[in-house]
Amino acid sequence: MTGITLLLIGVAVLVVGYIFYGRWLCKQWGVGESTEPTPAHALRDDVDYVPAPAPVLMGHHFSSIAGAGPITGPINAAGAGFGWLACTLWILIGGIFFGGVHDFGALFASVRHGGKSIGEIISANMSLRAKRLFVIFSYLTLILVVAAFASIVAGTFGVTKDANGALTASGVANAQVAMVSLLFIAIAIVFGFAVYRKGVDMKIASAVGVVAIVAIIFIGLNFYPVQLTTNTWMYIVGLYIVVASVAPVWILLQPRDYLSSFLLYAMLALAFIAVIMGNPSMDTLPLLNKEGNTTPVFPVLFTTIACGAISGFHSLVGSGTTSKQLDKEKDAKPIAYGGMLIECALAIMTLIAVAHAYSFNGTDLAFKGATAIFGGGIASMIDPSRGTVYQVLYTLLVLTYSTFCLTSLDTATRMGRFMFQEFWIDSTKGETPQNVTGYKKVLSNPYVATIITVVLGIGLGMNGYAKIWALFGSANQLLAALALLAIATWLGNIGKNNKMFLFPMGFMLIVTLASLVINTKDQIGLITKGGADWGPYAQAILGVIMIVLAIVLAIEGIQTISKQGKKAAK
């Protein structure tokens, strides 16, 4: 099969899923039936709760949920030997019936719970104990996300020099990306002030913003005096996310994510054009599974391709930041369900880029590393000669990849702050960060919560997060299973149809438990051989903890759903 054929079929399936299954979900849940204002209006504080126009919020949400996932997932799956058809089927089926339902449900449930997180939804519909277990697990996962994305961003900014002190080719590209990113933050702040404080029309501001993006890209490609090492950038990134986590969303988060979405949409358009121009064959990848491959498709495929099919991180974004900015309830479908399916399309285009990069048979630089495979694969489809056009496109694609990660990074930090604050609060007793006293008052302070989160995340990022990164796939999918469980219990409690959650929830629980058991067994094997550092020990201990957590929360959730069924039967 050719890349064009695969892409057209994939996009057609996603569009049909959005129109028909998405419409059915709205009817089943009663989306848009409420006459109450959304939390963005009812609880507006101009810091976290700020209503945003649908295109602006779409930019924030899509940029935040995407991160590096829909790019690295398909690349890693192909590298593991899983075939293009197996990957595509999981992306399409998972996106429409698993991830889309998960993302849409999380945002909708949060909106109906005052913009509160999945943890608070669990507290209201299951128990305070279940909430605290979920929050601890979610917070630890977010710390890992902060560590990973901070390292990725710093890595795409940090320069390298040759023996003569001159920048290497990759060093030049990284310095260019860093310069554009710094200028991007500056124009985002100006955009926020212009729209939210000076009342500039959104259409005019958007047009000027796009022109400014083109201008800063041109400047950054030709003028890049900021040439710092990766370690130095880690500290700078840490300071940035401290500010980004507590600053009002209208001044940085909303405008930067909205403007960055133009880059992301441009990348999608560029990738689509590349597939049309290059039309690579998918035959460089196996159909279902590489012959002799010892990596099991189940459960590894379903934890490797996460963001392109279903990702627990998305539920934290939807219930953490997006729900606090949703202007109208009816906007939830295009933003959450639509955003997930756009990410599926990106995952398919990445898979096609992998197939093209693999045609070099491992002899080309475009084959080495996720960033190079994606950027090099797309750019070389447009400029096979690898000339100036290739180099410019490659740099722009790396910039966009870095933008994905930076957006997810500051969103993850903000969500980590929310999670840390929520852990100390019992909302069922009417507690809030404003009315609690004593140690709860200190620990639920937004500045304290932010600093603790950033110190832990950056510290782990600079001291070997990669040693436990293998757990992230399982942890992320466990988050998805638990989010599906939480939303299902809430819908059952209010008498709405929750059956569309049950199979995805059960499947993801089985996937997670199987993956955790395999990984824990492998780590114990490394430990018993002797000579292991702290990584295998940490993975084994955390793996056991997550297995117990999954079982405890699953039992409590199933008991809740069972009681709902008995009440309905009466």
N, C-alpha and C positions, 0 to 999 in steps of 0.2 A: 504493500500500500504506500501511496505517496503522502507527503506531509500535507498537501492541500486537501486531499480527500479526507484525511483524518481530522483536520481542523474544521472543515465545513460540517462534517457529520457531528463532531463534538459540540460545536456552537449551536447547531440546529436542535440537538437533544436538550441542551441547557435552556434554550429559549422556550421550548415546549414545556419543560419542567417548571420554569418560572411562571409562565402564563397559567397553566392548568392546575398544577399541584399547589403552587403558591396561592392561587385564588381559593382553592378548596380549604387550605389551612386557615385563611382569613375567616371563612364562613364558620369553620368548626370552632374557632377560638373566640369569635366575636370581635375581631380587630376593627377598631373604628366605631364600635357601638357606644362606647362611653362618652358621656357629655362633659365629663370632668376635664379640666385642663391638664396637660402633661406636667410631670414634675419640674421640667425646665421653666414653666410659667408659675406653677403653684408654689415652688420653693426657690424661686430665683434669688440668688445671692451675688451674682456677677463675679463669682470666683469659680465654682464648680458647676452650678446650675445656671446655665445661660442658653436660651433658645437659639437655635441656629437654622438658617434656611437649609432645605433638604440637600442642595448641591454642596454646601459647605460641610454639612455633617457627613455626607457621603464621602467626601474627601478625607475627613478625619478617620472615619470608621474603616474604609477600605485600606488606607495607608497603614493604619494600626494593626489590622488583623493580618495583613499580607506578610509584613516582615520579610525574612529571607525564606520562609517556609515553602511557598509554592514553587520556588526555584530550586532550593537545595533538596527538597523531598524527591521529586522525580529524578534528579541527577543521582542521588544516592541509591534510589531504587533500581535505576538502570545499572549503576555500578555493582549492585548486589547480584545482578544477573536476572532480575525479573523482566519479563518481556513487555513490549510496548502495549500489547493488547490487555494483559493483566493490569498494568498500571492505568490504562485509559478506562477500563471498566470500573475500577475502584474509584477513580476520579469522578466519573459521571454518576454512577449509582450512589456513591458516598456523598457527593455534593448535593444532589437533589433530595435524597431520602434520609440522609444522616446529617451532614453538615449544615445544609440550608435550614432544616427543621430545628436543629440545635441553636443556630445563631438567631434565627427569627424568634424562636421561643424564649431564649434568654433575654433578648431586648424587650419583648412584649411583657414578659413576667416582671422584669425590673420596673418598667414603666407603671404597671399596675400596683407595684409595691413602693411607690414613691421614689423611684430611681435608685433603690438599694441593690446591693450586690446579691449574687447567688447565695452567699452565706446567710444573709438576712432572710432570703426566701426560704432556705432550709430551716432556719430558726422558727419562722412563722408557720410552716407547714409540717415540720417533723419534730425537731427538738433543739434546745439550746446546746446540748452536748454534740449533736450532729453538726450544728453550725460551727462550733469551735474546732472540731476535728477537720472540717472542710477548710476553714480559714487558715489553720496551721499549715495544712498541705498546700493550699493555694499560694500562701505567702512564700513558702520555701521554693515552690516552683517558679514564682515570679523573681525571686532572688537569683535563681539560675538563669532566667531569661535576661535579667539586667546584666549579669556577668557575661553571658555569651554575646549579646548584642553590643554591649560596650566594647568588648574585645574586637568584634567584627568592624564596628565603626572606626575605632582607633587604628585597626589594621589597614583600613582603606584610606586613612588619613596620613599615617606614619610614613616617612620617606626613608629610602635607603640610598647610600652613596657608594661609589666605587673607590678603589685604592687612591685615586687622585682627588677625592673629595667632591667629585661631580655627581649629580643625581643620576641614578640609573633610569632606564626607561620606565620601569614600574614606579620608581620614586617620583618621576615627573607627573605621571598619571595620578598618583595619590595626592601630590601637592595641589594639582589642579582641582581634584575632587574636594579637598579640604577648603580651598579658597572659595569655590562656588557655594559650598555648604554654609560657610560663615556669612557670605553675602545674602544667602537665602534667608537666614534667620533675621538679618537686618530688615529686609524688605517685608518679611512677615509681620514684624512689629509695626512698621509703618502702615501696612495694610490694615491691621487690627485697629489702630488709632483712627485711620481715615474712615473706616466703615462704622465702627461702634461708638466713636466719640465725636466725629465730625459729620456723620450722616451722609457720607459719600455714597451715591447709588452703587449697588452691588455689581451691576453690569459694567459700569464705567471703571470701578475699582478692579474688576476681574480683567478687563481688557488691558488696563495699565499694568496690572500684575503680570500678565503673560509677556508683555513687552519687556518688563523688568527682568523676568526669568531669562529671556533670550539674551538680554544685555549682560547679566551677571555670568552667564555661561561663557559668553564671548570674552569677558574680562578675565574670568577664572582660567580659561584655556591659554591665555596669553600673559597673565600677570599673577604669579603665585609666590609671593615673598615669604609666606608662612611655611617654613620647612622644619617640622618638628618630628621627633621620634615617636614610635607607637606608645611607649611608656608615658611620655609627656602628654600625649593626647588622652591617655586614660584618665589622668588627673583632671584635664580640662573638661572632658566629657562628664566626669563625675560632678564637677561644679555646675555644668550646664543643666544636668537633670535634676539637681537640687532646686535650682531656680524654676525649671519647667514644671516641676511637680506641684509647687505651691502658688505659682503665678496665676492670675485669673485666666481662664481658658480663652477669653476673647482677645487677649493681647499676644498670645504666642501659639497655643495648641490649635485653636480653630483656624486662624489665618495661615499658619505654616503648613498644617496638614491639607488645607484646602488648596493652597498654591502648589504644594508638592504633588497633589493629585493630578495636576496638569502634566507633570513629568511622567507620572505613572501611566496616565492614559496615552501619552505620547509613546511611551515604551510599548504598550500593548499594540498601538497602531503600527509602530516600527516593526515589531515582531511579526505582525500579520502580513505586512508588506514583504518582509524578508522571506516568509514561508511561500508567498505567492511567487516571488522572484527566484528563490532557490529551489523550491519544491523538492526537498531531499527525499530520498527513499527511506522508509522505516526499516528496511531489510538489514540495516547494520546492527539492529537490535533483535534479540530473539522474539518470537511471537508471544509465548506465555512464560517460559522459564528456560534459562540457559542450560544446555545439555551438561549433565554432570554437576550442576549447581547443588551444593550441600546446604545452602541457606534456605530454610523452610519459608514458603510463600506465606503460610499461616504460622504465626501471627505477624511475622516481620514486615510484610508489605504494608499492613494496616497501621503500623506505628511509624514506618518510614515516610510514607506519603500521608501527612497529617493535614497541614494547612490547605492543601489542594483538594481535600475530601471532607475531613472533619477534624477540628482542633479545639481542645478545651480552652485554650488561650482566648479564643473568640468570645466565649461566654463571659469571660472576665472583662473583655473590652466592652461588649454590649451592655452588661449590667454595671460596669464601672464608670465609664465616661460617656458613651453614646446615649444611654438612657437619660442622662442628666441634661442633654442638649437637644433632645427630640422635640421639635416644634409641634407636630401633629402626629397623632397615633397612626394614621394611615401611612405616614412616611416610613414606618417600621419595615414594611415588606420590601420596598425597593432598596432600602439601606442595608438591612440585615440579610434577607434572603437573596436579593439581587447581588449584594456585595460578595457573598459566598460563591455564587455561580460565576461572577467575573473572575474570581480567584481560580476557579476550576479551569476557566478558559486559559488563564495564564499558565497553569500547570501543564495543560496539553501543549501549549506553544513551547514551553520549556522542554518537554519530552521530545518534540520535533527538533529543537536545537541540539539536544543530546545526540539524537540519531545522526545529525549532520556533523557534529564534532567527532563522533566515533568513526566517521568515514575517513578520517585522517589516520586511523589505525594506530593511534598512540604515538605518532611521530611528531605531532604538532603541539605547540604551546596551548592551543585552544582546547586541548584534551585534558589539561592538568588544572584541577581546582574548580570549585563550583562557579566562582565569579568568571573565570576564564572560559569555562565551557559555555556558560550562558551568553556572556558578552561576545566572546569570540565566535561562537556558533551563529548567533544572529547577525553580527557584523559581516562575517565572511560570506553569508548567503547574499548580501547586498553588494559587497565588494570582494569577489573571489581573489583579486590580485593582491590584496592586503596592502593597499596604498593609503593615501591620506584619508580618504573617505572611511576606510576601515578603522583607522586609528581614532578619528573623531567620534565615530559611532561607538566604538569600544569604550572610550572614555565616558561618553554620555550614559551608556548602559551601566557602567560601574558606578557612576554618580547616582543613577536612579536606584540601583541595588542598595547603595549606602543610604539613600533617602528612606527607602523602605525600613531599613534597620534602625535608623535614627528616630523615625516616627514611632515605631514599635517600642523603642527603648524608653522614650520619655512617657509614653502612655503606660508602659509596664511599671515604671517608677511611680507614677501617679496612682495606679491601681494598688501597688504595694503599700503605698501610704494609706489608702482607704482600708485595705485589709488589716493592717497593723492597728489602725484606730478602732475598727469594728470589733476586733478580738476582745477588747477590754470593756465593750459596751453591751448591756443587755437591753435591747430595744423593746422586748416584751414587757419590761418594767418602766418604759418611758425614758430610759437613759439616753443622753446625747453627749457628745464631747463638750457641750457648753454647760450642762447642769451637773455632771459628775464632779466628785471631789477626790482629794488625796492623790494616791499614785495613779489612779485612773485618769485624773485630770492631766497629769504630766504625760503619761504614755499615749493618750489619745490626742495630744497636741499635734497639729499637722506638721509643724517644723521638726519636732522631736521624731515623729514617725518617719518623716522624709529622710532626715540625716541618718537614722539607724538603717533604713533600707538601702540608701546609697553606699554607706560605708561597707555594709555586708556584701552588696553586689559588686562594687568595684574591687573590694578586697579579694573576693573569690575570683573575679576576672583576671586579677594580676597574679594569682597564686594557684593556678592549675585547675580551673573549672572543667577543663577538657577531661580530667580524670573521672568525673562523674557525669559528663554530658550524655553518656550512653543511656542514662536513666530518663532523660528528658522525654524521649518518644513515648515511653510507657506512662510517665507522670502526666504528660499532656493529654493522652487519650483517656487516662483515668479521670482527669478533670472533666472531659467531655461526657463520660458515662455518668458521673455524679451530677453534672449539670442537667443532663437529660432526665435523671431520676428526680431531681428537685422540681423541675418544671412539670413533670408528669404528676407528682403528688399535688402540686398547687392546682393544676387544671382539674384533677379529680375532686379536690376539695370544693371547687366552685361549680361542679357539675358539668364541666366541659369535656369533650372527647379528648382523651390522652393516649389512645391506642397507638397512634402513629409514633409515639416515643418508646414503646415497650420493646420492640425488636431491636432498634438501634441501641437502646440502653443495654439490653442483655448481651448483644453481640460485642459491644465495646468493652463491657465488663469481662467477658470471656477472653477477648483479645489481650486486654491489659493484664489479667491474671496469668495467662499463658506466657506472655512476654516477660513478666516479672519473675516468674518461676524459672524460666530458661536462663535469664540474665543472672539471677541470684545463684543458680547452680554453677554457672560458668565462673562467677567471681569466687565462690567457695573453692572451686577447683584450682584457681590461680593461687589462692591463699595457702591451700594444703601443699602446693608444690614448694612453697618457701620463697623468700626473697621479694615478696610483694610489697609495694609502697602503700600509702594510705588509701589510694584510689579503690582497689578491690574491697577493702574493709568497709569503706564508706558506702559503696554500691550495694554490698551484701546487706548491711544493716538497714539502709534506707529502703532497699527492696523488700525486706521482711516487713518493715513498718507500713509500707504502701499496700502490701498484700492484706495485712490485718485491717488497715483502714478501709480498703475496698470492701472487704467482707462485712465489717461492722456496719458501714453506711448502707450497703446493699440490703442487709437483713432488715435494718430499720425502715428503709424506704419501701421494701416489698411488703412489710407488715402494714405500713400506712396505706399503700395501694390496695392491699387485701381487705382492710377494714372498709375502705371506700366501696369496694365491690359488694361486700356484704350489706352495707347500708342501701346501696342502689337496688339490690335484690329484694329488700323488704318493701 
